Amino acid sequence: LMKQGLIILIFYLFGFILGCSVGSEEDIVIYKKEPTVAVADKEEALIVHGEGIGETTTVGIEEPTGPEVDKQEAPPVNGEQERENKTVEHTFNRGDTFYKVLLGFGIPPSEVFSLIESSKGIHNLKRVTTGTTMTLKVDPVQNTVTCLEFGYDNRHMLVVTKTDQGYVASKEEIVFDTRIRTIGGVIKSNLYEDAARAGCSPQLILSFADVFAWDIDFFSDLRKNDSFRLVFEEMYKDGEFVKYGKIIAAQFINREDPFRAFYFECGNGEAGYYDDEGKSVAREFLKSPLRYSRISSRFSGRRFHPILRIYRPHSGVDYAAPRGTPVEATCNGKVIFVGWKGGYGKCAIVKHNHTYTSYYGHLSRFARGMKKGKIIKQGQVIGYVGATGLATGPHLDYRLKKRGQFIDPLKYKSPRMRSLSKALMPQFEECKRQMSAMLVPRFSLPENVDPS
């Protein structure tokens, strides 16, 4: 029995070893199948798994072999090679200088000075503004600038190109995609808050106030439920908003009294805003020397002085405003006094003609270069709100004299500066007709919203 069991065991072991050998040989044959190596023009080869166990094939275009493989582009000789300029864009941040930024890009100092020197006739690259963007094309081997594009304002671009003779600078006008937009709203509190709620930027609000600066004081004249509407340009470049253009039409209804203004170019290089009759909205005097303020004390023959504690005439208008608010000249004229003047504190006096003289008192300081004898223009800053002299808080004491007598500035309505000629009226009427249609709301505005 033991011999028979041993024989059976040997028989089974022999069969097991034989079976494994057959299986292993089959496996070896399968893995020895060498797939065709594919190269799909430097792209990743496509791997396909077959049905067989462990079988892998690769498909694609076979890489050529033989002598043609050696037909490759010869390596650079003596370091010379074809190269492409590298484009770099940079937006200037606070503390950046043109010199420091270009050194950071690896541009040699001599190249930077050459760029600055060649551009002097168009723009001083030593003075850059935060937020300004420039584009450079740089030779990556020589580390030199082959082209510089620098938008130094919203209308012009400085372009500096490298030539065999050196750098050549030129000025190009920036071409924008102009879009027309309309915003309107109703006064619930004040122009600034309500216009901002309707979608106007601070810049647009100031521009709108400037259009009617000769007729409306947007702090003393406003009433609840007054309404405003403006049609303006938005400038885009490469699909991105860059800046606001002109306000081409504006309307303000104050106490049910409509004021409208239309931008019109006269064709001789002059342009401005005109009312429905073709008369300029500009007047000899601005309605207020401050853009935004509130009247804290009016012209009066008998006012209780808060410091002197007595009643006496107040021959001007007090505009309460934060310290440092710019004060603008209400009319063209000549400065006849700058300095300290008793209770006025720091004061500037401007003579406009043989008839009118304006006073600006309690200033904190004067504008740079303001001195006696200086010729100034309407809207030019002459000083800043303060509380010098007899003042309990920061405000401007504005006074207007006519033929030696103080008059109430709020009641004075100065004459308009010019009107359109009869020859231009047909063209203006057509322009007004088109813009008037844009001033008509497309639907009722229950609250301040941007309908465009």
GULO-331758 format. One record per residue (C-alpha): x, y, z; residue number from 1. Coordinates in Angstrom, 2 decimals, m for minus. Each point is the difference from the previous one (the first is absolute). Example, Ala and Ser with C-alpha at 12.3 -4.5 7.8 and 13.67 -1.06 7.14 Angstrom:
! GULO-331758
PT; X; Y; Z; seq
PT; 12.30; m4.50; 7.80; 1
PT; 1.37; 3.44; m0.66; 2
//
This chain:
! GULO-331758
PT; X; Y; Z; seq
PT; 0.00; 0.00; 0.00; 1
PT; 2.78; 2.38; 0.80; 2
PT; 1.69; m0.69; m3.31; 3
PT; m3.28; 0.54; m1.89; 4
PT; m0.65; 3.30; 1.83; 5
PT; 3.51; 1.18; m0.73; 6
PT; m0.42; m0.80; m3.71; 7
PT; m3.31; 1.89; m0.13; 8
PT; 1.55; 2.99; 1.76; 9
PT; 2.93; 0.09; m2.44; 10
PT; m2.44; m0.27; m2.92; 11
PT; m2.06; 2.98; 1.24; 12
PT; 3.10; 2.09; 0.66; 13
PT; 1.30; m0.71; m3.51; 14
PT; m3.34; 1.06; m1.51; 15
PT; m0.09; 3.19; 2.05; 16
PT; 3.55; 1.02; m1.05; 17
PT; m0.79; m0.77; m3.64; 18
PT; m3.21; 2.13; 0.12; 19
PT; 1.82; 2.98; 1.50; 20
PT; 2.72; m0.17; m2.62; 21
PT; m2.55; 0.11; m2.81; 22
PT; m1.79; 2.94; 1.54; 23
PT; 3.22; 1.94; 0.60; 24
PT; 1.19; m0.58; m3.55; 25
PT; m3.32; 1.39; m1.31; 26
PT; 0.33; 3.02; 2.21; 27
PT; 3.55; 0.60; m1.12; 28
PT; m1.06; m0.16; m3.62; 29
PT; m2.73; 2.59; 0.61; 30
PT; 2.30; 2.49; 1.74; 31
PT; 2.66; m0.47; m2.59; 32
PT; m2.31; 1.47; m2.64; 33
PT; 1.78; 3.28; m0.69; 34
PT; m2.46; 2.72; m1.11; 35
PT; 0.79; 2.44; m2.77; 36
PT; 1.42; 3.14; 1.64; 37
PT; m1.97; 3.04; m1.15; 38
PT; 0.96; 3.68; 0.00; 39
PT; m2.85; 2.37; m0.86; 40
PT; 2.07; 3.11; m0.70; 41
PT; 1.09; 0.54; 3.61; 42
PT; m3.57; m0.53; 1.15; 43
PT; m0.83; m2.58; 2.62; 44
PT; m0.47; m3.50; m1.48; 45
PT; m3.44; m1.56; 0.14; 46
PT; 0.01; m3.16; 2.16; 47
PT; m2.49; m2.76; m0.90; 48
PT; m0.42; m3.01; 2.24; 49
PT; m0.73; m3.23; m1.87; 50
PT; m2.20; m2.82; 1.06; 51
PT; 2.88; m2.38; 0.79; 52
PT; 1.28; m0.20; 3.50; 53
PT; 2.80; 2.55; 0.42; 54
PT; m0.04; 0.84; m3.73; 55
PT; 0.84; 3.64; m0.72; 56
PT; 0.22; 1.72; m3.39; 57
PT; 0.79; 3.57; m0.94; 58
PT; m1.32; 1.74; m3.11; 59
PT; 1.24; 3.08; m1.82; 60
PT; 2.34; 1.15; m2.73; 61
PT; 3.31; m1.79; 0.05; 62
PT; 3.01; 2.20; 0.46; 63
PT; 2.15; m0.08; m3.15; 64
PT; 3.29; m1.82; 0.29; 65
PT; 3.08; m0.09; m2.10; 66
PT; 2.05; 2.83; m1.51; 67
PT; m2.96; 2.46; m0.06; 68
PT; m0.03; 0.02; 3.78; 69
PT; 3.27; 1.90; m0.03; 70
PT; m1.47; 2.75; m2.22; 71
PT; m0.62; 2.30; 2.98; 72
PT; 0.56; 3.77; 0.21; 73
PT; 3.62; 0.74; 0.64; 74
PT; 0.80; 1.34; 3.47; 75
PT; 0.71; 3.73; 0.40; 76
PT; 3.40; 1.09; m1.30; 77
PT; 2.03; 2.52; 2.05; 78
PT; m2.97; 0.63; 2.31; 79
PT; m2.13; 1.53; m2.78; 80
PT; m3.59; m1.20; m0.15; 81
PT; m3.37; 1.09; m1.18; 82
PT; m1.89; 1.45; 2.96; 83
PT; m3.37; 1.52; 0.75; 84
PT; m0.59; 3.07; 2.14; 85
PT; m1.52; m0.62; 3.40; 86
PT; m3.06; 2.16; 0.80; 87
PT; m0.24; 1.33; 3.55; 88
PT; m2.85; 2.05; 1.47; 89
PT; 0.29; 1.92; 3.24; 90
PT; m2.40; 2.18; 1.99; 91
PT; 1.76; 2.55; 2.20; 92
PT; m0.68; m0.30; 3.71; 93
PT; 0.65; 2.47; 2.76; 94
PT; 3.74; 0.55; 0.38; 95
PT; 0.86; m1.30; m3.47; 96
PT; 2.27; 1.97; m2.29; 97
PT; 0.63; m0.59; m3.69; 98
PT; 3.72; m0.49; 0.69; 99
PT; m0.50; m2.49; 2.82; 100
PT; m2.61; m2.07; m1.88; 101
PT; 2.13; m0.36; m3.12; 102
PT; 3.06; m0.97; 2.02; 103
PT; m2.18; m2.71; 1.54; 104
PT; m0.61; m1.36; m3.52; 105
PT; 3.75; m0.21; m0.54; 106
PT; 0.30; 3.05; m2.25; 107
PT; 3.45; 1.64; 0.33; 108
PT; 0.06; 3.52; 1.52; 109
PT; 1.40; 1.48; m3.22; 110
PT; m3.04; m1.29; m1.92; 111
PT; m2.39; 1.44; 2.59; 112
PT; 1.63; 3.44; m0.21; 113
PT; m0.17; m0.14; m3.80; 114
PT; m3.75; m0.73; 0.16; 115
PT; m0.57; 2.89; 2.41; 116
PT; 2.10; 2.41; m2.05; 117
PT; m1.66; m0.88; m3.33; 118
PT; m3.49; 0.53; 1.48; 119
PT; 0.55; 3.43; 1.58; 120
PT; m1.67; 1.88; m2.83; 121
PT; m3.27; m1.90; 0.50; 122
PT; m0.11; m1.17; 3.60; 123
PT; 2.36; m0.04; 2.97; 124
PT; 0.39; m3.68; 0.96; 125
PT; 1.50; 1.04; 3.32; 126
PT; m3.54; 0.87; 1.05; 127
PT; m2.40; m2.93; 0.02; 128
PT; m3.47; m0.18; 1.51; 129
PT; m1.29; m2.87; 2.10; 130
PT; m2.23; m2.21; m2.14; 131
PT; 1.69; 0.89; m3.30; 132
PT; 0.77; m3.03; m2.18; 133
PT; 2.89; m0.47; m2.41; 134
PT; 0.83; m2.77; m2.46; 135
PT; 3.56; m0.96; m0.86; 136
PT; 1.42; m2.20; m2.74; 137
PT; 3.34; m1.31; 1.23; 138
PT; 2.79; m1.76; m1.88; 139
PT; 0.59; m2.98; 2.35; 140
PT; 3.62; m0.48; m1.08; 141
PT; 1.27; 3.58; m0.05; 142
PT; m2.35; 1.13; 2.84; 143
PT; m0.95; 3.12; m1.94; 144
PT; m3.40; 1.61; m0.54; 145
PT; m1.00; m0.13; m3.66; 146
PT; m3.34; 1.76; 0.50; 147
PT; m1.69; 1.88; 2.85; 148
PT; m3.68; 1.00; 0.16; 149
PT; m0.92; 2.30; 2.87; 150
PT; m3.49; 1.52; 0.37; 151
PT; 0.87; 3.20; 1.81; 152
PT; m3.58; 1.29; m0.01; 153
PT; m3.43; m1.23; m1.03; 154
PT; 0.36; 1.30; m3.55; 155
PT; 3.61; m0.44; m1.06; 156
PT; 2.65; m2.69; m0.03; 157
PT; 3.76; 0.39; m0.11; 158
PT; 1.59; m2.51; m2.39; 159
PT; 3.79; m0.43; 0.01; 160
PT; 1.55; m2.25; m2.64; 161
PT; 3.62; m1.12; m0.29; 162
PT; 1.67; 0.64; m3.37; 163
PT; 3.54; m0.26; m1.32; 164
PT; 0.46; 3.66; 0.92; 165
PT; m1.35; m0.44; 3.53; 166
PT; m3.39; 0.53; 1.64; 167
PT; m2.68; 1.98; m1.82; 168
PT; m3.05; 1.29; 1.95; 169
PT; m3.40; 0.85; m1.41; 170
PT; m3.45; 0.90; 1.31; 171
PT; m3.08; m1.94; m1.01; 172
PT; m3.64; 0.73; 0.75; 173
PT; m1.76; m2.85; 1.77; 174
PT; m3.00; m1.25; m1.95; 175
PT; m2.95; m0.95; 2.19; 176
PT; m3.29; m1.76; m0.55; 177
PT; m2.58; 2.59; 1.10; 178
PT; m3.29; m1.13; 1.51; 179
PT; m2.92; 2.24; 0.96; 180
PT; m1.73; m0.51; 3.35; 181
PT; m2.86; 1.73; 1.82; 182
PT; m0.61; 0.33; 3.74; 183
PT; m2.86; 1.76; 1.77; 184
PT; m1.41; 0.33; 3.49; 185
PT; m2.00; 1.97; 2.56; 186
PT; 1.35; 2.10; 2.86; 187
PT; m0.87; m1.48; 3.37; 188
PT; 2.88; 1.34; 2.11; 189
PT; 2.72; 1.70; m2.08; 190
PT; 1.48; m0.16; m3.48; 191
PT; 3.09; m1.96; 0.95; 192
PT; m1.75; m2.80; 1.88; 193
PT; m2.93; m0.32; m2.41; 194
PT; 2.13; 0.12; m3.14; 195
PT; 2.40; m2.57; 1.45; 196
PT; m2.95; m2.23; 0.85; 197
PT; m1.18; 0.31; m3.60; 198
PT; 3.36; m1.22; m1.29; 199
PT; 2.09; 3.17; m0.49; 200
PT; 3.66; 0.03; 0.94; 201
PT; 1.37; 2.92; 2.08; 202
PT; 1.68; 1.32; m3.15; 203
PT; m3.30; 0.03; m1.90; 204
PT; m1.79; 1.74; 2.85; 205
PT; 2.59; 2.78; 0.09; 206
PT; m0.14; 0.39; m3.78; 207
PT; m3.79; 0.19; 0.11; 208
PT; 0.12; 2.65; 2.74; 209
PT; 2.53; 1.97; m2.07; 210
PT; m2.39; 0.14; m2.98; 211
PT; m2.57; 1.89; 2.08; 212
PT; 2.47; 1.77; 2.32; 213
PT; m1.12; 3.43; m1.31; 214
PT; m3.71; m0.55; 0.69; 215
PT; m0.35; m2.44; 2.90; 216
PT; 1.62; m0.21; 3.40; 217
PT; m0.42; m3.70; 0.68; 218
PT; m0.09; 0.53; 3.75; 219
PT; m2.15; 3.06; 0.49; 220
PT; m2.36; m0.31; m3.00; 221
PT; m0.98; m3.70; 0.11; 222
PT; m3.42; m1.19; 1.06; 223
PT; m1.37; m3.48; 0.61; 224
PT; m1.38; m1.65; m3.17; 225
PT; 2.18; 2.10; m2.31; 226
PT; 1.25; m2.28; m2.78; 227
PT; 3.13; m0.39; m2.09; 228
PT; 0.98; m1.78; m3.18; 229
PT; 3.24; m0.15; m1.96; 230
PT; 1.19; m1.56; m3.25; 231
PT; 3.73; m0.67; m0.08; 232
PT; 2.81; m1.86; m1.74; 233
PT; 1.85; m3.04; 1.31; 234
PT; 3.36; m0.78; m1.58; 235
PT; 1.10; m3.61; m0.49; 236
PT; 3.22; m1.53; m1.32; 237
PT; 0.29; m3.69; m0.81; 238
PT; m3.40; m0.55; 1.60; 239
PT; 1.01; 1.50; 3.35; 240
PT; m1.30; 3.26; 1.47; 241
PT; 2.71; 2.68; 0.10; 242
PT; m1.63; 3.33; 0.85; 243
PT; m3.06; 2.22; m0.32; 244
PT; m0.25; 2.32; m2.97; 245
PT; m2.15; 3.10; m0.36; 246
PT; m3.45; 0.58; 1.41; 247
PT; m1.80; 0.64; m3.29; 248
PT; m3.38; 0.98; 1.47; 249
PT; m1.23; 0.81; 3.50; 250
PT; m3.24; 0.96; 1.66; 251
PT; m0.89; 1.12; 3.50; 252
PT; m3.53; 0.87; 1.09; 253
PT; 0.20; 2.29; 3.00; 254
PT; m3.30; 0.94; 1.67; 255
PT; m1.76; m0.97; m3.27; 256
PT; 2.25; 2.41; m1.89; 257
PT; 1.95; m1.96; m2.68; 258
PT; 3.64; 0.70; m0.78; 259
PT; 1.41; m1.72; m3.08; 260
PT; 3.44; 0.09; m1.58; 261
PT; 1.31; m1.50; m3.25; 262
PT; 3.62; m0.43; m0.97; 263
PT; 0.66; 1.58; m3.40; 264
PT; 3.16; 0.46; m2.06; 265
PT; 0.00; 3.24; m1.96; 266
PT; 2.41; m1.23; m2.65; 267
PT; 2.73; 2.58; 0.64; 268
PT; 1.61; m1.92; 2.83; 269
PT; m2.42; 1.39; 2.59; 270
PT; m2.51; m2.14; 1.84; 271
PT; m2.25; 0.40; 3.00; 272
PT; m3.43; m0.52; 1.53; 273
PT; m3.02; 1.88; m1.28; 274
PT; m3.62; 0.19; 1.12; 275
PT; m3.07; m0.63; m2.17; 276
PT; 0.29; 3.44; m1.58; 277
PT; 3.66; m0.36; m0.95; 278
PT; 1.21; 2.23; 2.85; 279
PT; 3.08; m1.03; 1.92; 280
PT; m0.70; m1.38; 3.46; 281
PT; 3.25; 1.64; 1.13; 282
PT; m0.38; 3.33; 1.77; 283
PT; 2.35; 2.70; 1.12; 284
PT; m0.14; m1.24; 3.62; 285
PT; m0.30; m3.47; 1.48; 286
PT; m2.97; m0.49; 2.32; 287
PT; 2.30; m1.17; 2.81; 288
PT; 3.76; 0.02; 0.71; 289
PT; m0.23; m3.52; 1.46; 290
PT; m1.16; m3.10; m1.81; 291
PT; m1.43; m1.69; 3.08; 292
PT; m0.90; 1.77; 3.21; 293
PT; m3.00; 1.25; 1.91; 294
PT; m0.99; 3.54; 0.77; 295
PT; 0.38; 0.64; 3.71; 296
PT; m0.75; 3.72; m0.09; 297
PT; m1.61; 2.17; m2.66; 298
PT; 0.32; 3.63; m1.01; 299
PT; m1.71; 2.04; 2.71; 300
PT; m0.28; 3.56; 1.24; 301
PT; m0.15; m1.18; 3.61; 302
PT; 1.63; m3.22; 1.16; 303
PT; 1.06; m1.07; 3.49; 304
PT; 3.77; m0.54; m0.14; 305
PT; 0.86; m3.27; 1.83; 306
PT; 3.36; 1.29; 1.28; 307
PT; m0.56; 3.73; 0.53; 308
PT; m3.47; m0.73; 1.48; 309
PT; m1.52; 3.04; m1.65; 310
PT; m2.36; 0.67; m2.88; 311
PT; 1.56; 1.46; m3.11; 312
PT; m0.38; m0.25; m3.78; 313
PT; 1.32; m3.09; m1.76; 314
PT; 0.86; 1.12; m3.50; 315
PT; 0.80; m3.40; m1.45; 316
PT; m0.88; m3.69; m0.04; 317
PT; 1.66; m2.57; 2.26; 318
PT; 0.57; m3.43; m1.55; 319
PT; 0.70; m2.71; 2.57; 320
PT; 2.39; m2.60; m1.37; 321
PT; 2.79; m2.28; 1.26; 322
PT; 3.35; 1.62; 0.62; 323
PT; 2.11; m0.17; m3.17; 324
PT; m2.90; 0.07; m2.48; 325
PT; 1.19; 1.82; m3.16; 326
PT; m1.37; 3.52; m0.50; 327
PT; m0.43; 1.11; m3.62; 328
PT; m0.06; 3.47; m1.51; 329
PT; m3.55; 0.72; m1.15; 330
PT; 1.14; 2.16; m2.95; 331
PT; 3.07; 0.92; m2.03; 332
PT; 1.98; 2.77; 1.61; 333
PT; 3.14; 1.35; 1.62; 334
PT; 1.06; m0.68; 3.61; 335
PT; 0.29; 3.31; 1.82; 336
PT; 0.55; m1.32; 3.55; 337
PT; 1.40; m3.16; 1.60; 338
PT; 0.69; m0.16; 3.74; 339
PT; m1.46; 0.57; 3.44; 340
PT; m2.97; 2.40; 0.17; 341
PT; m1.32; 0.48; 3.52; 342
PT; m3.08; m2.07; 0.76; 343
PT; 0.15; m1.61; m3.45; 344
PT; 3.21; m1.78; 1.01; 345
PT; 1.87; m1.20; m3.06; 346
PT; m1.77; 1.70; m2.86; 347
PT; 0.25; 0.35; m3.78; 348
PT; m1.65; 2.83; m1.95; 349
PT; m0.50; m0.14; m3.76; 350
PT; m0.96; 2.95; m2.22; 351
PT; m1.94; m1.20; m3.03; 352
PT; m0.65; 3.23; m1.91; 353
PT; m0.86; 3.57; 0.76; 354
PT; m3.26; m1.16; 1.58; 355
PT; 0.50; m3.18; 2.04; 356
PT; 2.40; m1.16; 2.74; 357
PT; m0.20; m3.30; 1.93; 358
PT; 1.28; m0.87; 3.50; 359
PT; 1.02; m3.41; 1.38; 360
PT; 0.53; m0.04; 3.77; 361
PT; 1.02; m2.35; 2.85; 362
PT; 2.27; m2.06; m2.30; 363
PT; 2.35; m2.55; 1.52; 364
PT; 2.60; 0.65; m2.71; 365
PT; 0.39; 1.41; m3.48; 366
PT; 0.52; m1.93; m3.21; 367
PT; 3.59; m0.34; m1.15; 368
PT; 1.20; 3.05; m1.89; 369
PT; m2.92; 2.17; 1.13; 370
PT; 1.24; 3.57; 0.40; 371
PT; m1.02; 3.58; m0.60; 372
PT; m0.19; 0.84; m3.70; 373
PT; m0.58; m3.57; m1.16; 374
PT; m2.53; m0.45; m2.83; 375
PT; m2.40; m2.84; 0.71; 376
PT; m2.78; m1.73; m1.88; 377
PT; m3.50; m0.98; 1.02; 378
PT; 0.07; m3.30; 1.90; 379
PT; 3.69; 0.28; 0.90; 380
PT; 0.81; m1.00; 3.58; 381
PT; 1.15; 3.00; 2.00; 382
PT; 0.04; m1.49; 3.49; 383
PT; m1.44; m2.55; 2.41; 384
PT; m2.73; 0.10; 2.63; 385
PT; 1.16; 0.71; 3.54; 386
PT; m1.00; 1.73; 3.23; 387
PT; 2.47; 2.90; 0.26; 388
PT; m1.06; 3.36; 1.39; 389
PT; m3.34; 0.31; 1.80; 390
PT; m1.39; m3.45; m0.75; 391
PT; m1.48; m2.69; 2.21; 392
PT; 0.61; m2.79; m2.51; 393
PT; 1.24; m0.66; m3.53; 394
PT; m1.97; 1.92; m2.60; 395
PT; 0.41; 2.48; m2.85; 396
PT; m1.23; 3.57; 0.29; 397
PT; m0.77; 0.96; m3.63; 398
PT; m0.91; 3.57; m0.86; 399
PT; m0.73; 1.84; m3.23; 400
PT; 0.30; 3.73; m0.50; 401
PT; m1.68; 1.95; m2.79; 402
PT; 1.24; 3.56; m0.52; 403
PT; 1.33; 0.12; 3.55; 404
PT; m3.14; m1.41; 1.68; 405
PT; m0.42; m3.55; 1.26; 406
PT; m2.86; m1.89; m1.66; 407
PT; m1.64; m3.35; 0.72; 408
PT; 1.90; m2.57; m2.10; 409
PT; m2.94; m2.43; 0.12; 410
PT; m2.35; 2.50; m1.63; 411
PT; 2.43; 1.24; m2.61; 412
PT; m0.57; m1.51; m3.46; 413
PT; 2.95; 0.71; m2.23; 414
PT; m0.34; 0.32; m3.79; 415
PT; 0.73; m2.87; m2.36; 416
PT; 3.34; 0.06; m1.75; 417
PT; m0.95; m0.75; m3.63; 418
PT; m2.63; m1.44; m2.33; 419
PT; 0.17; m1.94; m3.24; 420
PT; m0.09; 1.89; m3.27; 421
PT; m3.04; m0.24; m2.28; 422
PT; 2.06; m1.94; m2.54; 423
PT; 0.62; m2.78; 2.54; 424
PT; m3.56; m0.25; 1.30; 425
PT; m1.34; m2.51; m2.61; 426
PT; 2.87; m2.38; 0.82; 427
PT; m0.55; 0.51; 3.72; 428
PT; m3.75; m0.63; m0.29; 429
PT; 0.65; m3.36; m1.66; 430
PT; 2.54; m0.90; 2.67; 431
PT; m2.42; 1.06; 2.73; 432
PT; m2.83; m2.06; m1.55; 433
PT; 2.08; m3.18; 0.16; 434
PT; 1.25; 0.57; 3.53; 435
PT; m3.41; 1.08; 1.32; 436
PT; m1.35; m3.43; m0.89; 437
PT; 2.65; m1.58; 2.25; 438
PT; m1.01; 2.25; 2.90; 439
PT; m3.56; m1.39; m0.02; 440
PT; m0.32; m2.88; 2.51; 441
PT; m1.05; m3.29; m1.58; 442
PT; m2.04; m0.80; 3.06; 443
PT; m0.99; 1.55; 3.31; 444
PT; 2.72; 0.04; 2.65; 445
PT; m1.60; m0.66; 3.39; 446
PT; 3.45; m0.12; 1.58; 447
PT; 3.53; 0.84; m1.05; 448
PT; 1.02; m2.66; m2.50; 449
PT; 2.18; m0.15; m3.07; 450
PT; m2.37; m0.63; m2.95; 451
PT; 2.72; m0.51; m2.59; 452
//
